[in-house]
Amino acid sequence: MTTPATLSDARIGQIAIIVHDVPRAARFYRDALGLRFLFEAPPKMAFLDCGGVRLMLSLPETRELDHPSSILYFRLGRSSALGASRSPRSRTSSRGSRITTSGSPSSATRRGTSSRS
């Protein structure tokens, strides 16, 4: 039996936050907020741990993604209909968020949209 294609039982595995100064943002999350620094991939990314959820600080990949928003990466069970696909696919929710599943049965991405123009 296949689980319905929802995220109701998924767990957040990673949150991507777009920043314009990765070292400065990493210092803030580490020093001011006390998150555990994991590793960096200079000059574009740094990773921290927030209670078992990985926080990815990164430069915007494209102009489309350069806005105040976060990208949530969900951990899906193997029986989830969203995670069962071996090929990438996307769909848009009724609220405008794009949900993309990758070839990995344990991950999916939900990209929020900004209310700013």
N, C-alpha and C positions, 0 to 999 in steps of 0.2 A: 504494500500500500504506500503510495506517495503522499508526502506531506503537502498541503496546499502551498502555493507560491506566495508566502507572506514572510515578513521579517519578525513576526511576533515572538518567536523563540530564539532569535539570533542574539548574539552578544557582540558588543563593539570590540574590535580587536585593535583598531588604530584610528586616530583622528589626525587629519592633515590640516595644518593651519598655515595659510599663506602669509609670509612676512617679507619685508624688503631688506632686512639686515639680519641674516641668520645668526652670526655670533652674538649680536646684542640681544636678540630674542632668546637664544639658548641661555645666556647669562641670567636674564630675567626669570625664566621658568625654573632654572636651577637654584639661583641664589635668593631671589625674592620669594618664590613660591615653594621652594624646597623639593622640587621634583628630582628624581635620580637621573643623572645624565647617563645615557647608554652608549651612543657612538655618533660620529658625524661622517658625512660624505661631502667634504668641502669642495667647492664653496656653496653648494646648493641646498644641502640638507643637514639637519641635526635631529637626533632621536632621544626622547626622554621617556621615563616610565611614570605613569600616574595610576597607582593602585592596580597594576596589571594591564592597563590599557596603554599602548604605545602612542606617544605624541610625536608626530612628524612635523617639524618646522621646515618649510621649504619656500624657495623663491617661486613666483608664479611661472608655470610652464608656458602659458600663452596669455595673450591679452584678455581672452574670454574668462580665464580663471583669476585674473588680477582684480579681485573685489573682496570686501570684508565678508567672508563666509568660511565655513569649514567643510572638509570632506570626511565623511565617516566610512570606515571600512568595517563591514560586519563579518563576524565569524558565523558560518552556517554549518548546520549538521549535514552529514553525508546524505541523509534521506530527504533533505529539503529540495523541493522542485526548483528553487532558484539556484541552488548550488550544484545540481546534478548535471548540468550541461557541461560538455567538454569544450564548447566553442563560445567565444565572447558574444554577448547579446545585450541589448539595452531596451529599456522601456521607460516611459515617462509616467509618473504618478499623476493623479488628479490635481495635486497641488503644485505641479511643475518641477518636482525633483526628478532627476534622471537616475535610474537604478541600472547598474551595469554589472553583469556577472562575468567572471573570467574563466579560463580553462581550469582553474583550481577549484575543486568542490568545496573548499573551506573558506572561500572569500568572495565578497561582493562589495561593490562600491555604491554609495548613495551620494550624489552630488546635489547639494542644495542650491537654490537660486537666490540671488540677492534681490532685495526690494529696491535697491538703488538703481538709478538709470545711468 
